[in-house]
Amino acid sequence: MRFVIIGAGAVGGVVAGRLAGSGADVVLVARGAHLEAIRRDGLLLREADGDTRHRLPAYPAPAEVGWRPGDVAVLAVKSNDTQAVLEQLPRDVPVVCLQNGVANERAALRLFPDVYGICVMLPSAHLEPGVVVAQCAPVPGILDIGRVPGGVDDTAREIAAHLVKAGFVAEARPDIMRRKYTKLLMNLGNAVEALCGRVDGIDEVAALLGAEGETVLRAAGIAYATAEEDRQRRGEILQLVPVAGQMRGGGSTWQSLARRTGAVEADYLNGEIVLLGRLHGVPTPANETARRLVVDAARSGTAPGALSPSQLRAAIDDVR
């Protein structure tokens, strides 16, 4: 099995480095300055116990990989880039969605028979070209996997075994999308953190978005794991630690604003709740407002933390 990891950013890069360090065959697809740095210097993985550099084949597009039997396409791009990636893949390759949100698997199933979802619990960072940071130790993350729409097969078990060998906690689970909907509810707060920064008061605003999301999922008849199930799965596994003397700055959306990428995936996180709300007649003012504001912030190059929690709450109240 060869892992073709498409999107070597925070999550994809940490998984790639860990897999390569455990002896797995890994190929990267990246772009821009990040691709140039990887090709020149290798992928630098920073962890609490030191740095490792992995010199891996890296390409600018999936079409240039040179696909062969046994390859697995691991999508680690933001959801807004998924469709463009899928259109470049061989139609017989297994597709693994190492991504937040729940829309990626649906998009892949339109084109591919063998689709797998991973519930990503992997605090990580990518803020400079060629460098990714694993922010938990001694276990870097929890990466449960399953077939979509449900079930477990030999491919899922083999991928889980590779992830375990690479140091992750991972299990093949038949109800992976149920787990991913729970992670979606958690990721609704990404927009709040990015807009307001990591300050007092963001938890209360994020809770509004989460409660709205739960109401929508219940109206849509979509199953998700309970908060207690999620707590039991996480346990004490994920322990944030300083890396190179620094603690975690923020999540994926925060990092997108910090890096001035021009885009965030809020349309596929908060926007998923907005979509389901419209389909099932449930108002979603909190998620729609957060989605709109963080997308506008990304497009305008606004840095994280430009709004206070009270300002964001007022903007939500204005549209209720």
Buried (B, 14 or more C-beta within 10 A) or exposed (E): EBBBBBBBBBBBBBBBBBBBBBEBBBBBBBBEEBBBBBBEEBBBBBBBEEEBEBEBBBBEBBEEBEBEEEBBBBBBBBBBBBBEBBEBBEEEBBBBBBBBBBBBBBBBBEEBEBBBBBBBBBBBBBBEBBBBBBBBBEBBBBBBBBBBEEEBBEBBEBBBEBBBBBBBBBBBBEBBBBBBBBBBBBBBBBBBBBBBBBEEBBEEBBBBBBEBBBBBBEBBEBEBBEEEEBEEBEEEBBEEBEBEEEEBBBBBBBBBBBEEBEEBBBBBBBBBBBBBBEEBEBBBBBBBBBBBBBBEBBEEEBEBBBBBBEBBBEBBEEEE
